[in-house]
Amino acid sequence: MRRGDEEIDIEVTNYCVACEWGYVDVSPVTFDKLAGPEEGTVGVEWRFIEGVDERLVGDSSILAV
């Protein structure tokens, strides 16, 4: 996941069934590495890491802040 010059790897552990495709709900600790809490929802770039079986993430209700 990347925002500006900051880039981190995260592990998706569950799904946000209420979110649109492309949204990722992350922990506060992870969010703080990319933005300040006052910013709320922010845009990021994300991709699957090479070697990860994309079928493991389920349907398209996975999700990018």
Order of alpha helices (4+ residues) and beta strands (2+ residues): beta-beta-alpha
